[in-house]
């Protein structure tokens, strides 16, 4: 297993954070990518880049969050980064316990980045579907002057074949709408589950 899920620090985090009075709902997003710069670019768009708990680094995590008002509620969106360990180890299915969404982040300027994400999505898709986790494929175009090595049509075909949503952005673009759609998709998924399932 990639992480020690019997560690009391990890197992206590969901309850500790959920007891906070500054939000009504907590949505946890797992961020998977081939390098830190790609994942950091996505995390910076989704969060306020606030560290939740310094102890997480001992478990191989980094975690950032953002408060999002939505339909009369305050939703705390947590983005969990596996700190690059997905490049070296098989991601165990238990990693998706209590996770609401997964983002596969890659650079459209590097075919190797897309191929890495393709392999990880293929490896993990059954575990993700078993838990009804919202899944998003996110391509980043870092330099407008750099020609993408992978076409939007090719990415879209791949996304459709696995029935996942695909979005594309550059570092300077506003991603509020993507964040909102992600929140709405998670709320929709949770509304179809029994309370005991989440």
MARRO-852393 format. One line per 8 residues: number of its first residue (from 1); their letters; for each residue x, y, z of N, C-alpha, C, O, CB. Coordinates in Angstrom, 2 decimals. Each point is the difference from the previous one (the first is absolute). Glycine has a CB too. Example, Ala and Ser with C-alpha at 12.3 -4.5 7.8 and 13.67 -1.06 7.14 Angstrom:
2
1> AS> 13.19,-5.69,7.80,-0.89,1.19,0.00,0.90,1.20,0.00,1.04,-0.02,0.66,-2.93,-1.15,0.59  1.54,2.22,-1.97,0.82,1.19,0.06,-0.77,1.09,0.73,0.51,1.11,0.17,0.67,-1.74,-2.32
This chain:
198
1> XXXXXXXX> 0.85,-1.19,0.00,-0.85,1.19,0.00,0.88,1.23,0.00,1.04,0.02,0.65,-2.87,-1.24,0.56  1.42,2.25,-1.92,0.81,1.21,-0.12,0.08,0.74,1.32,1.07,0.50,0.36,-1.73,-0.33,-2.74  -0.46,-0.09,3.11,-0.03,0.73,1.26,-0.41,-0.93,1.14,-0.66,-1.01,-0.21,0.12,3.13,-1.02  0.94,-1.75,2.42,-0.36,-0.77,1.18,-1.33,0.53,0.54,-0.02,0.96,0.77,2.46,-1.40,-0.22  -3.55,-0.18,-0.96,-1.31,0.50,0.37,-0.36,-0.35,1.44,-1.04,0.45,0.50,0.36,-0.65,-2.88  1.50,-0.59,3.06,-0.24,-0.25,1.42,0.61,1.09,0.86,-0.24,0.04,1.21,0.18,-2.50,-1.67  0.85,3.35,-0.15,0.62,1.09,0.75,-1.08,0.88,0.61,-0.89,0.47,-0.72,2.91,-0.52,-0.80  -1.98,0.29,2.84,-1.05,0.80,0.65,-0.09,1.41,-0.53,-1.07,0.60,0.04,1.39,-1.98,1.97
9> XXXXXXXX> 0.79,1.93,-2.50,-0.05,1.36,-0.54,-0.90,0.05,-1.23,-0.84,0.89,-0.11,3.16,-0.45,0.98  -2.15,-1.41,-1.79,-0.81,0.00,-1.21,-1.47,-0.26,0.32,-0.88,0.70,-0.49,2.86,-1.49,-0.82  -2.24,-0.22,2.13,-1.38,-0.38,0.27,-0.75,1.04,0.80,-1.23,0.04,-0.05,1.95,-2.39,-0.02  -0.03,3.21,0.83,-0.69,0.99,0.80,-0.28,1.28,-0.78,-0.82,0.81,0.42,1.91,-1.76,1.60  -0.40,1.14,-3.15,-0.15,1.26,-0.74,-1.41,0.28,-0.48,-0.48,1.12,0.20,2.81,-1.41,-0.90  -3.05,-0.65,0.08,-1.34,0.32,-0.48,-0.92,0.48,1.10,-0.75,0.96,-0.21,1.08,-2.64,-1.55  -0.30,1.05,2.94,-0.88,0.40,1.08,0.43,1.32,0.61,-0.85,0.83,0.32,0.38,-3.22,0.13  1.75,2.59,-0.30,0.48,1.24,0.60,-0.38,1.18,-0.87,-0.49,1.02,0.49,2.38,-2.25,0.58
17> XXXXXXXX> -1.65,1.10,-2.38,-0.28,1.11,-0.88,-1.50,0.21,-0.12,-0.48,1.13,-0.05,2.60,-1.57,-1.21  -2.88,-0.66,1.21,-1.44,0.10,-0.15,-0.67,0.69,1.18,-1.11,0.51,-0.15,1.20,-2.55,-1.22  0.56,2.07,2.54,-0.59,0.61,1.18,0.19,1.51,0.01,-0.60,0.68,0.84,1.00,-2.79,0.39  0.39,2.64,-2.12,0.23,1.44,-0.03,-1.30,0.73,-0.27,-0.88,-0.51,-0.69,3.23,0.14,-0.10  -2.46,1.59,1.34,-1.24,0.77,-0.11,0.00,0.95,-1.19,-0.96,0.76,-0.18,0.72,-0.94,2.65  1.30,0.16,-3.27,0.10,0.98,-1.08,-0.56,-0.52,-1.32,0.11,0.69,-1.02,1.89,0.23,2.15  -2.62,-2.12,-1.15,-0.56,-0.51,-1.24,-1.15,-0.98,0.29,-0.12,-0.52,1.11,2.36,0.82,-2.24  -3.06,-0.52,0.12,-1.14,-0.92,0.13,0.31,-1.38,-0.57,-0.47,-1.01,0.52,-1.05,2.97,-0.66
25> XXXXXXXX> 2.33,-1.99,-0.94,0.35,-1.27,-0.64,1.49,-0.01,-0.32,0.60,1.04,-0.24,-2.93,-1.25,-0.72  2.90,-0.98,0.95,1.42,-0.19,-0.32,0.12,-0.93,-1.19,-0.46,-1.14,0.06,1.12,1.50,2.34  -0.05,0.12,-3.49,0.24,-0.82,-1.20,1.49,-0.19,-0.16,0.76,0.97,-0.04,-2.88,-0.13,-1.08  2.54,-2.10,1.02,1.43,-0.30,-0.14,0.32,-0.45,-1.42,-0.62,-0.90,-0.55,0.72,0.27,2.97  0.90,1.30,-3.00,0.42,-0.24,-1.38,1.43,-0.54,0.01,0.88,0.58,0.63,-2.41,1.25,-1.51  1.75,-2.93,0.18,1.34,-0.55,-0.16,0.58,0.46,-1.33,-0.64,-0.11,-1.04,0.04,-1.91,2.46  1.83,2.55,-1.37,0.66,0.54,-1.18,1.13,-0.93,-0.43,0.91,-0.28,0.78,-1.50,2.63,-0.07  0.51,-2.82,-1.97,1.00,-0.93,-0.53,0.62,0.62,-1.25,-0.72,0.49,-0.88,-0.54,-2.50,1.80
33> XXXXXXXX> 2.58,1.99,-1.00,0.68,0.57,-1.15,1.42,-0.50,-0.11,0.51,-0.66,0.91,-1.93,2.66,-0.73  2.07,-1.69,-1.30,1.34,-0.55,-0.24,1.11,0.87,0.56,1.13,-0.47,0.13,-2.03,-0.60,-2.16  0.62,2.33,2.38,1.03,0.83,0.61,-0.64,1.05,0.90,-1.19,0.29,-0.10,2.69,-0.66,-1.89  -0.67,0.94,2.87,-0.52,0.92,1.01,-0.51,1.31,-0.60,-0.98,0.55,0.49,2.58,-1.55,1.13  -0.96,1.50,-2.68,-0.41,1.28,-0.56,-1.41,-0.07,-0.60,-0.77,0.94,0.12,3.17,-0.41,-0.59  -2.72,-1.66,-0.17,-1.33,-0.18,-0.57,-1.05,-0.05,1.10,-1.04,0.65,-0.10,2.03,-1.87,-1.85  -0.73,0.45,2.99,-0.96,-0.13,1.09,-0.13,1.30,0.79,-1.10,0.36,0.42,1.64,-2.80,-0.28  0.58,3.14,0.05,-0.06,1.27,0.72,-0.82,1.03,-0.76,-0.71,0.80,0.60,2.94,-1.30,0.40
41> XXXXXXXX> -2.14,0.47,-2.33,-0.78,0.93,-0.81,-1.49,-0.23,0.17,-0.78,0.95,0.09,2.66,-0.84,-1.74  -2.29,-1.38,1.69,-1.41,-0.33,0.20,-0.43,0.33,1.43,-1.06,0.59,0.21,1.23,-2.41,-1.93  0.65,1.46,2.69,-0.34,0.26,1.41,-0.17,1.49,0.26,-0.88,0.41,0.75,2.12,-2.48,-0.08  -0.38,2.89,-1.30,-0.08,1.44,0.21,-1.28,0.59,-0.57,-0.48,1.03,0.48,2.97,-0.93,-0.52  -3.05,-0.75,-0.98,-1.25,0.47,-0.59,-1.22,-0.40,0.85,-1.02,0.69,0.00,2.09,-0.85,-2.26  -0.94,-0.95,2.96,-1.13,-0.52,0.76,-0.04,0.49,1.45,-1.05,-0.03,0.63,1.12,-1.96,-2.09  1.07,2.42,2.00,0.09,0.25,1.44,0.64,1.34,0.31,0.42,0.75,-0.88,-0.28,-3.19,1.24  -0.09,2.71,0.96,0.69,1.19,0.50,1.44,-0.33,0.38,0.70,0.82,0.59,-2.88,0.08,0.24
49> XXXXXXXX> 2.61,-2.11,-1.16,1.35,-0.48,0.31,0.31,0.09,1.49,1.09,0.40,0.41,-0.36,0.31,-2.70  -1.71,-1.09,3.10,0.17,0.00,1.45,0.29,-1.41,0.49,-0.73,-0.93,-0.36,-0.83,2.91,0.57  2.58,-2.16,0.58,0.33,-1.32,0.52,-0.97,-0.37,1.10,-0.24,0.80,0.91,2.65,-0.49,-1.49  -2.98,-1.50,0.51,-0.98,-0.43,0.99,0.70,-0.53,1.25,-0.38,0.35,1.11,-1.23,-0.90,-2.94  2.62,-0.29,1.65,0.62,-0.64,1.15,1.42,-0.38,-0.36,0.22,-0.77,-0.94,-2.44,-0.09,1.77  3.20,1.39,-0.08,1.40,-0.30,-0.27,0.34,-1.46,0.15,0.97,-0.47,-0.59,-0.44,2.74,1.32  -1.31,-3.01,0.09,0.28,-1.42,0.20,-0.19,-0.81,-1.28,0.53,-1.10,-0.11,-1.23,1.35,2.48  -0.05,0.30,-3.33,-0.28,-0.76,-1.22,1.26,-0.33,-0.78,0.05,-1.01,-0.70,-2.25,2.10,0.60
57> XXXXXXXX> 3.22,-0.26,0.21,1.23,-0.25,-0.76,0.65,-1.31,0.41,0.69,-0.63,-0.80,-0.35,3.09,0.59  -0.57,-2.88,1.46,0.58,-1.27,0.45,-0.71,-1.18,-0.61,0.51,-1.12,0.03,0.16,2.20,2.10  -1.87,-0.85,-2.69,-0.76,-1.07,-0.63,0.10,0.03,-1.52,-0.64,-0.79,-0.69,-0.91,0.85,2.62  2.38,0.86,-2.46,0.14,0.10,-1.44,-1.06,0.84,-0.66,-0.22,-0.13,-1.21,1.26,-2.06,1.28  -1.70,3.07,0.68,-1.04,0.87,-0.54,0.40,1.46,0.11,0.78,0.37,0.88,-2.50,-2.07,-0.27  1.20,2.53,-1.50,-0.13,1.42,0.26,-1.47,0.32,-0.23,-0.66,-0.66,-0.80,3.09,1.22,0.11  -2.94,0.45,1.38,-1.43,0.26,-0.06,-0.27,1.50,0.04,0.54,0.71,0.84,-0.99,-2.91,0.28  -0.39,2.66,-2.03,-0.39,1.40,-0.08,-1.52,0.07,-0.04,-0.66,-0.99,-0.32,2.81,1.62,-0.88
65> XXXXXXXX> -2.71,0.55,1.52,-1.45,0.08,0.04,-0.52,1.36,-0.44,0.75,0.97,-0.12,-0.72,-2.64,1.95  -1.34,1.71,-2.05,-0.68,1.24,-0.33,-1.45,-0.10,0.46,-0.63,-1.05,-0.12,2.15,1.44,-1.87  -2.04,0.71,2.54,-1.40,0.08,0.39,-0.82,0.51,-1.18,0.34,1.02,-0.60,0.30,-0.61,3.02  -1.71,-1.13,-2.75,-0.81,0.34,-1.17,-1.46,0.14,0.41,-0.61,-0.97,0.44,2.23,-0.24,-1.96  -2.20,2.41,1.38,-1.44,0.13,0.26,-0.80,-0.57,-1.16,0.26,0.32,-1.16,0.15,1.74,2.56  -1.40,-2.91,-1.08,-0.79,-0.62,-1.05,-1.37,-0.38,0.54,-0.12,-0.79,0.93,2.21,-0.06,-2.05  -3.12,1.43,0.51,-1.39,-0.31,0.34,-0.26,0.09,1.50,-0.61,-0.88,0.61,0.52,-0.60,-2.60  0.56,2.58,2.58,-0.26,0.24,1.42,0.89,-0.75,0.96,-0.18,0.09,1.21,-2.10,0.32,-1.88
73> XXXXXXXX> 3.24,-1.14,0.15,0.93,-0.76,0.83,1.43,0.50,-0.22,0.31,0.60,-1.02,-1.84,-2.62,0.93  2.38,1.75,1.08,1.44,0.21,-0.16,0.64,-1.37,-0.14,-0.06,-0.83,0.91,0.02,3.01,0.45  0.65,-2.41,-2.49,0.64,-1.28,-0.29,1.51,0.16,0.10,0.58,0.91,-0.59,-2.49,-1.60,-0.91  2.53,-0.19,2.25,1.46,0.00,0.11,0.54,-1.02,-1.00,-0.22,-1.20,0.13,0.16,1.88,2.34  0.76,-0.17,-3.46,0.58,-0.85,-1.03,1.46,-0.26,0.36,0.82,0.92,-0.02,-2.40,-0.01,-1.75  1.90,-2.15,2.08,1.37,-0.40,0.31,0.62,-0.68,-1.21,-0.62,-0.87,-0.61,0.05,0.62,3.06  1.78,0.65,-2.80,0.72,-0.63,-1.10,1.23,-0.69,0.57,0.89,0.63,0.56,-1.72,1.12,-2.23  0.85,-3.08,1.52,1.06,-0.83,0.55,0.97,-0.39,-1.11,-0.40,-0.55,-1.03,-1.15,-0.32,2.83
81> XXXXXXXX> 2.82,1.15,-1.58,1.04,-0.35,-0.96,0.85,-1.11,0.60,0.47,0.10,1.13,-0.44,2.25,-2.10  0.17,-3.41,0.18,0.78,-1.14,0.49,1.51,0.22,-0.08,0.78,-0.94,0.14,-2.66,-0.51,-0.85  2.28,2.70,0.48,1.41,0.39,0.08,0.91,-0.81,-0.93,1.14,-0.30,0.35,-1.56,0.96,1.99  -0.09,-1.00,-3.51,0.82,-0.63,-1.03,0.18,-1.51,0.15,0.68,-0.62,-0.82,0.46,2.75,0.67  -1.74,-2.72,1.18,0.22,-1.43,0.21,-0.65,-0.87,-1.07,0.38,-1.16,-0.17,-0.27,1.63,2.60  -1.09,0.09,-3.16,-0.64,-0.80,-1.05,0.96,-0.31,-1.14,-0.27,-0.90,-0.80,-1.90,1.94,1.41  3.28,-0.31,-0.70,0.97,-0.27,-1.06,0.81,-1.26,0.28,0.57,-0.60,-0.91,-0.44,3.04,0.46  -0.09,-2.84,1.72,0.90,-1.09,0.38,-0.71,-1.24,0.53,0.61,-1.07,0.09,1.04,2.79,0.40
89> XXXXXXXX> -2.95,-1.58,-0.15,-0.68,-1.14,0.59,-1.39,-0.17,-0.61,-0.59,0.93,-0.55,1.87,-0.58,2.67  -1.76,-1.56,-2.00,-1.38,-0.30,-0.38,-0.92,0.64,1.03,0.20,-0.18,1.20,0.47,-2.00,-2.33  -1.67,2.92,0.66,-0.93,0.66,0.92,-1.07,-1.00,0.44,-0.84,-0.42,-0.80,1.26,2.67,-0.31  -0.39,-2.61,2.36,-0.92,-0.98,0.54,-1.43,0.55,-0.01,-0.22,1.19,0.19,2.05,-2.13,1.25  -2.80,0.06,-1.67,-1.40,0.43,-0.06,-0.49,0.58,1.32,-0.94,0.80,0.01,0.56,-2.55,-1.72  1.01,1.37,2.82,-0.41,0.54,1.30,0.29,1.49,0.11,-0.50,0.67,0.90,0.91,-2.90,0.12  0.40,2.75,-1.94,0.28,1.44,-0.03,-1.27,0.81,-0.20,-0.05,1.17,0.38,2.33,-1.66,-1.28  -3.29,-0.11,0.30,-1.21,0.75,-0.35,-1.06,-0.04,1.10,-1.13,0.45,-0.20,1.61,-0.95,-2.18
97> XXXXXXXX> -0.13,-0.03,3.53,-0.93,-0.01,1.12,-0.31,1.44,0.41,0.91,0.80,0.23,-0.02,-3.05,0.57  -2.15,2.58,-0.70,-0.47,1.33,0.43,0.38,1.12,-0.97,-0.02,1.17,0.38,0.19,-1.98,1.95  0.17,0.47,-3.56,0.31,1.01,-1.01,-1.25,0.27,-0.84,-0.71,-0.93,-0.38,3.15,0.21,0.31  -2.71,2.00,-0.22,-1.19,0.38,-0.76,0.29,0.24,-1.48,-0.88,-0.14,-0.85,-0.01,1.14,2.92  2.14,-0.64,-2.38,0.35,0.27,-1.39,1.46,-0.27,-0.27,0.83,0.07,0.91,-2.63,1.64,-1.00  2.12,-2.03,-1.16,1.39,-0.20,-0.43,0.26,0.84,-1.24,-0.78,-0.01,-0.95,0.81,-2.35,1.89  1.08,3.11,-0.92,0.41,0.79,-1.16,1.31,-0.58,-0.53,0.98,-0.12,0.74,-2.12,2.21,0.16  1.15,-2.44,-2.18,1.21,-0.44,-0.69,0.54,1.19,-0.78,-0.58,0.40,-1.00,-0.24,-2.83,0.83
105> XXXXXXXX> 1.93,3.00,0.64,0.55,1.22,-0.58,1.21,-0.31,-0.89,0.85,-0.82,0.35,-1.66,2.11,1.66  0.87,-0.62,-3.16,1.12,-0.22,-0.91,0.24,1.25,-0.85,-0.85,0.88,-0.07,0.35,-3.35,0.01  1.67,2.53,-0.56,0.35,1.09,-0.91,-0.27,-0.43,-1.44,0.47,-1.05,-0.43,1.29,1.91,2.05  -2.53,-0.05,-2.36,-0.26,-0.34,-1.40,1.22,0.27,-0.87,0.01,-0.34,-1.18,-2.44,0.85,1.53  3.45,0.12,0.24,1.23,0.29,-0.74,0.97,-1.17,-0.04,0.99,0.03,-0.72,-1.28,2.34,1.36  -0.01,-3.42,0.15,0.89,-1.16,0.07,-0.82,-1.27,-0.17,-0.86,-0.30,0.83,2.47,1.55,0.68  -1.35,-1.98,-2.56,-0.72,-1.25,-0.23,0.26,-0.99,1.13,-0.88,-0.80,0.34,1.02,1.18,-2.81  1.07,-0.33,3.06,0.33,-0.92,1.10,-0.89,0.26,1.21,-0.36,-0.93,0.72,2.73,0.81,-1.54
113> XXXXXXXX> -2.72,1.37,1.04,-0.87,0.35,1.12,-1.39,-0.60,-0.20,-0.59,-0.54,0.94,1.88,2.67,-0.59  -1.81,-2.03,-1.56,-1.31,-0.57,-0.31,0.03,-1.52,0.07,-0.93,-0.61,0.52,0.43,2.58,-1.97  1.56,-2.59,0.93,0.10,-1.45,0.03,0.06,-0.53,1.43,-0.56,-1.05,0.31,1.74,1.12,-2.52  -0.51,0.67,3.09,0.07,-0.40,1.40,-1.40,0.00,0.63,-0.38,-0.94,0.70,2.71,1.87,-0.54  -3.08,0.14,-0.44,-1.35,0.11,0.55,-0.92,-1.08,-0.58,-0.83,-0.56,0.71,1.17,3.04,-0.41  -0.19,-2.77,-1.58,-0.78,-1.06,-0.61,0.22,-1.33,0.72,-0.94,-0.72,0.30,1.07,1.90,-2.51  1.13,-1.48,2.50,0.31,-1.27,0.65,-0.56,-0.05,1.41,-0.49,-1.04,0.43,2.56,0.88,-1.80  -2.02,1.29,2.08,-0.52,0.02,1.37,-1.52,-0.10,0.00,-0.58,-0.67,0.86,2.54,2.06,-0.14
121> XXXXXXXX> -2.61,-0.73,-1.66,-1.46,-0.08,-0.07,-0.45,-1.42,-0.32,-0.95,-0.51,0.60,0.87,2.91,-1.35  0.77,-3.03,-0.19,-0.33,-1.39,-0.34,0.21,-0.93,1.20,-0.76,-0.94,0.22,1.40,1.39,-2.61  0.39,-0.17,3.17,0.36,-0.82,1.16,-1.05,0.14,1.11,-0.27,-0.95,0.73,2.70,1.21,-1.32  -3.00,0.94,0.72,-0.83,0.31,1.16,-1.49,0.08,-0.28,-0.80,0.13,0.94,2.73,1.07,-0.07  -2.33,-1.26,-2.13,-1.39,0.30,-0.36,-1.00,-0.91,0.72,-1.07,0.47,0.40,1.89,0.32,-2.62  -0.51,-2.07,2.39,-0.94,-0.91,0.66,-0.22,0.38,1.46,-1.13,-0.03,0.49,1.86,-1.79,-2.03  0.36,2.19,2.23,-0.12,0.42,1.40,-0.81,1.28,0.11,-0.79,0.16,0.94,2.98,-1.24,-0.42  -2.01,1.98,-1.47,-0.71,1.28,0.02,-1.49,-0.23,-0.24,-0.83,0.58,0.70,2.90,0.60,-1.52
129> XXXXXXXX> -2.39,-1.99,-0.15,-1.41,-0.26,-0.33,-0.71,-0.75,1.12,-1.17,0.24,0.27,1.76,-0.27,-2.69  0.12,-0.89,3.07,-0.60,-0.77,1.09,-0.48,0.92,1.12,-0.97,-0.32,0.69,2.46,-1.61,-1.26  -0.81,3.07,0.74,-0.32,0.91,1.10,-0.77,1.24,-0.49,-0.22,0.94,0.77,2.26,-1.75,0.42  -2.45,0.80,-2.46,-0.78,1.11,-0.57,0.67,1.35,0.25,-0.64,0.96,0.43,-1.44,-2.29,-0.08  3.38,1.39,-0.63,0.78,1.22,0.21,-0.04,0.86,-1.26,0.18,-0.50,-1.11,1.32,-0.71,2.75  -1.74,2.51,-1.46,0.02,0.93,-1.13,1.43,0.09,-0.54,0.94,0.21,0.76,-2.89,1.11,0.21  2.09,-1.49,-2.28,1.33,-0.06,-0.62,0.14,1.07,-1.07,-0.89,0.18,-0.83,1.00,-2.63,1.29  1.02,3.16,-0.44,0.25,1.10,-0.92,1.40,-0.12,-0.60,0.98,-0.19,0.72,-2.55,1.68,0.59
137> XXXXXXXX> 1.65,-1.39,-2.62,1.26,0.04,-0.72,0.29,1.47,-0.30,-0.80,0.67,-0.65,0.46,-3.00,-0.38  1.49,2.84,1.50,0.29,1.43,-0.09,1.33,0.22,-0.73,1.06,-0.36,0.49,-2.33,0.79,1.66  1.18,0.17,-3.35,1.20,0.30,-0.78,0.41,1.45,0.16,-0.84,0.90,-0.04,0.20,-2.66,-1.59  1.93,2.00,1.82,0.52,1.36,0.16,0.89,0.39,-1.17,0.85,-0.77,-0.45,-0.96,0.51,2.93  -0.11,1.47,-2.96,0.84,0.58,-1.05,0.81,1.13,0.65,-0.50,1.12,0.15,-1.17,-1.72,-2.03  2.90,0.31,2.25,0.80,0.94,0.77,0.47,1.18,-0.83,-0.01,1.14,0.48,0.73,-3.02,0.95  -0.32,1.65,-2.66,0.57,1.05,-0.85,-0.79,0.08,-1.30,0.06,-0.92,-0.82,2.24,0.56,1.83  -3.06,1.46,-1.21,-0.80,0.13,-1.23,0.83,-0.06,-1.28,-0.53,-0.31,-1.07,-1.06,1.67,2.38
145> XXXXXXXX> 2.89,-1.06,-1.19,0.87,-0.04,-1.17,0.52,-1.40,-0.31,0.64,-0.23,-1.03,0.01,2.57,1.54  -0.91,-3.27,0.38,0.45,-1.38,-0.19,-1.12,-0.84,-0.61,-1.11,-0.05,0.54,2.70,0.26,1.41  -1.29,-0.85,-3.05,-0.99,-0.83,-0.67,-0.27,-1.26,0.82,0.94,-0.70,0.39,-0.20,1.58,-2.63  -2.01,-1.19,2.52,-0.31,-1.23,0.74,0.49,-1.24,-0.74,-0.07,-0.07,-1.22,-1.92,1.21,2.21  2.48,-2.11,-0.23,0.44,-1.26,-0.59,-1.15,-1.00,-0.11,0.13,-1.03,-0.65,2.14,1.43,1.59  -3.39,-0.08,-0.30,-1.16,-0.88,-0.06,-1.22,0.87,-0.31,-0.21,1.03,0.63,1.23,-2.70,1.04  -1.82,1.24,-2.65,-1.11,0.80,-0.46,-1.21,-0.10,0.93,-0.19,-1.00,0.70,1.00,0.68,-3.04  -1.62,1.36,2.34,-1.22,0.00,0.81,-0.95,-1.12,-0.43,-0.66,-0.62,0.83,0.90,3.10,-0.51
153> XXXXXXXX> -0.30,-2.73,-1.63,-0.87,-1.07,-0.51,0.42,-1.36,0.54,-0.84,-0.82,0.37,0.43,2.16,-2.44  1.73,-1.58,2.10,0.51,-1.27,0.50,-0.32,-0.17,1.49,-0.41,-1.07,0.44,2.25,1.13,-2.16  -1.65,1.02,2.48,-0.28,-0.05,1.43,-1.50,-0.23,0.24,-0.39,-0.79,0.85,2.35,2.32,-0.39  -2.78,-0.81,-1.23,-1.44,-0.11,0.17,-0.49,-1.42,-0.32,-0.86,-0.52,0.70,0.64,2.96,-1.28  0.78,-3.04,-0.45,-0.38,-1.37,-0.34,0.35,-0.96,1.13,-0.79,-0.88,0.35,1.14,1.40,-2.78  0.84,-0.33,3.00,0.41,-0.85,1.13,-0.94,0.21,1.19,-0.44,-0.98,0.61,2.84,1.08,-1.39  -2.72,1.16,1.10,-0.88,0.30,1.13,-1.37,-0.64,-0.20,-0.57,-0.57,0.93,1.80,2.73,-0.56  -1.75,-2.04,-1.58,-1.32,-0.57,-0.28,0.00,-1.52,0.09,-1.00,-0.60,0.41,0.53,2.55,-1.88
161> XXXXXXXX> 1.58,-2.56,1.09,0.07,-1.47,0.05,-0.05,-0.52,1.43,-0.43,-1.13,0.23,1.76,1.16,-2.35  -0.90,0.80,3.08,-0.04,-0.39,1.41,-1.12,0.73,0.76,-0.11,-0.13,1.22,2.57,-0.33,-1.32  -3.26,1.21,-0.63,-1.14,0.72,0.58,0.43,0.92,1.14,-0.60,0.00,1.07,-0.87,-1.91,-1.71  2.53,2.68,0.40,0.43,1.01,0.96,-0.03,1.37,-0.69,0.11,0.09,-1.22,1.36,-1.77,2.46  -1.63,2.73,-0.45,-0.03,1.36,-0.54,1.41,0.50,-0.24,0.93,-0.34,0.73,-3.09,0.79,0.45  2.32,0.38,-2.22,1.30,0.59,-0.32,-0.11,1.52,-0.03,-0.92,0.55,-0.61,1.56,-2.60,-0.71  0.31,2.72,1.99,0.09,1.45,-0.05,1.43,0.39,-0.33,0.94,-0.75,0.26,-2.83,1.01,1.41  2.04,0.93,-2.25,1.33,0.49,-0.35,0.13,1.45,0.44,-0.95,0.77,-0.09,1.08,-2.35,-1.88
169> XXXXXXXX> 1.04,1.94,2.46,0.21,1.38,0.45,1.47,0.36,-0.12,0.86,-0.86,-0.20,-2.82,0.68,1.77  2.25,1.47,-1.45,1.37,0.46,0.09,0.17,0.65,1.36,-0.99,0.31,0.66,1.18,0.04,-3.18  1.06,-0.13,2.96,0.23,0.50,1.36,-0.69,1.32,0.31,-0.31,0.28,1.16,2.46,-1.45,-1.23  -2.40,1.99,-0.94,-0.60,1.30,0.24,-1.52,0.02,-0.06,-0.61,1.04,0.25,2.65,-0.10,-1.14  -2.65,-2.06,0.55,-1.44,-0.01,-0.18,-0.74,-0.14,1.35,0.54,-0.52,0.97,-0.20,-0.49,-3.25  -1.56,1.50,2.28,-0.84,-0.10,1.20,-0.71,-1.35,0.00,-0.65,-0.37,-0.98,0.33,2.88,1.04  0.45,-3.24,1.03,-0.56,-1.35,0.07,-1.17,-0.10,0.96,-0.35,-1.10,0.44,2.59,0.22,-0.99  -2.85,2.01,0.87,-1.13,-0.02,0.94,-1.14,-0.88,-0.51,-0.65,-0.71,0.77,1.28,3.02,-0.02
177> XXXXXXXX> -0.87,-2.27,-2.07,-1.10,-0.79,-0.55,0.30,-1.49,0.09,-0.89,-0.81,0.27,0.33,2.70,-1.81  1.83,-2.25,1.31,0.38,-1.41,0.13,-0.19,-0.47,1.44,-0.52,-1.09,0.24,2.19,1.35,-2.13  -1.25,0.58,2.84,-0.17,-0.34,1.41,-1.47,-0.18,0.34,-0.37,-0.95,0.69,2.46,2.22,-0.14  -2.92,-0.35,-1.04,-1.43,-0.07,0.28,-0.62,-1.27,-0.59,-0.80,-0.66,0.66,0.71,3.16,-0.63  0.47,-2.83,-1.26,-0.54,-1.21,-0.62,0.44,-1.26,0.75,-0.75,-0.97,0.10,0.75,2.14,-2.32  1.22,-1.14,2.73,0.51,-1.13,0.78,-0.82,-0.17,1.28,-0.39,-1.11,0.36,2.71,1.47,-1.30  -2.58,0.75,1.62,-0.81,-0.03,1.22,-1.40,-0.51,-0.30,-0.53,-0.83,0.73,1.87,2.74,0.21  -1.94,-1.41,-2.01,-1.36,-0.41,-0.37,-0.06,-1.50,-0.33,-0.95,-0.69,0.37,0.51,3.01,-1.24
185> XXXXXXXX> 1.47,-2.81,0.18,0.04,-1.42,-0.36,0.10,-0.89,1.25,-0.64,-1.04,0.08,1.71,1.64,-2.27  -0.26,-0.17,3.15,0.14,-0.77,1.24,-1.30,0.01,0.79,-0.42,-1.04,0.51,2.87,1.59,-0.44  -3.09,0.62,0.02,-1.27,0.08,0.73,-1.05,-0.89,-0.65,-0.79,-0.64,0.69,1.35,2.99,0.01  -0.56,-2.38,-2.03,-0.95,-0.84,-0.71,0.25,-1.48,0.28,-0.94,-0.76,0.20,0.77,2.51,-1.98  1.45,-2.15,1.80,0.34,-1.40,0.31,-0.42,-0.37,1.41,-0.57,-1.07,0.23,2.50,1.20,-1.82  -1.64,0.77,2.54,-0.31,-0.29,1.39,-1.50,-0.07,0.25,-0.45,-0.74,0.87,2.56,1.86,-0.22  -2.87,-0.36,-1.42,-1.45,0.01,0.19,-0.64,-1.33,-0.38,-1.13,-0.29,0.41,1.15,2.73,-0.84  0.70,-3.24,-0.35,-0.53,-1.30,-0.42,0.45,-1.13,0.92,-0.40,-1.15,-0.18,0.37,1.98,-2.15
193> XXXXXX> 0.87,-0.49,3.32,0.50,-1.00,0.94,-0.72,0.11,1.33,-0.52,1.06,0.36,2.75,-1.02,-1.50  -2.27,-1.14,1.86,-0.53,0.01,1.35,0.99,0.72,0.90,1.20,-0.04,-0.27,-2.48,-2.11,-0.11  0.83,2.81,1.47,0.91,0.69,0.90,1.11,-0.88,0.54,1.12,0.47,0.22,-2.99,0.99,0.39  1.59,-2.72,-0.41,1.01,-0.92,0.56,1.10,-0.30,-0.98,1.03,-0.55,0.38,-2.78,-0.44,1.05  1.54,1.34,-2.73,0.99,-0.33,-1.01,1.10,1.05,-0.08,1.01,-0.21,-0.66,-2.77,-1.01,-0.61  1.56,2.36,1.94,1.00,1.06,-0.10,0.43,0.45,1.37,0.84,0.89,0.13,-1.81,-0.15,-2.29
